[in-house]
Amino acid sequence: MPQLNPAPWFAILVFSWLVFLTIIPTKVMSHTSPNEPMHIDSEEHKTQPWDWPWQ
């Protein structure tokens, strides 16, 4: 039964993990976000209470 021969399947497994660990992370990390995070001010924002009109 050829399925029990580990030689070709092990090579495919190793090669696919090499692709996953080397090529794909570099391609994913090269993309930049169109919306850069904004700097949050250190002061506390004051919120106003909102009255429910039906109560």
N, C-alpha and C positions, 0 to 999 in steps of 0.2 A: 504494500500500500504506500503510495508516494507521499501521503499526508504525514506519515510518521518520520520522514527524513527531515531533520531540523536544519540542514545546511541552507537551502534557499530561503526558508521562512525566517531564519535568524538574521540573515543578511538584510532582508527586507525590513525587519523590525529595527535593526540598528540604523539603517539608512533613514528610515522614516523618523526616528527619534533625533537623529542628527539634523534633519531638516527642521523639525519642530523646535529644537533648542538653539539653532543658529540663525536660520534664515527668517523664520516667521517673527520672532520677537524684534529683530531689527527693522522689519517692514512695519510692524505695528507701532513701534516707538518713534518712527520717523514722521508719523502723522502729527500735525499740530491741531490744537483745538481752535476753532474760529472765535470762540468767546474766551478770552483770557480771564482768569479770576481777578476780581476787583479787590482792592485793599479795603478792609473793613476798619472803620474809624473806631478808636478806643472809647469814644463817648457813648453813653447809653442813649438809645433812641426812646423818646417819650411817646407813648401811645395814648390815644384818647378812648375813653369808654364809649361803647356804642349802645344806645338804647333801642330795644326792640319796639317798634311802633305798635304791635298788636298786644302787648302785655301791659 
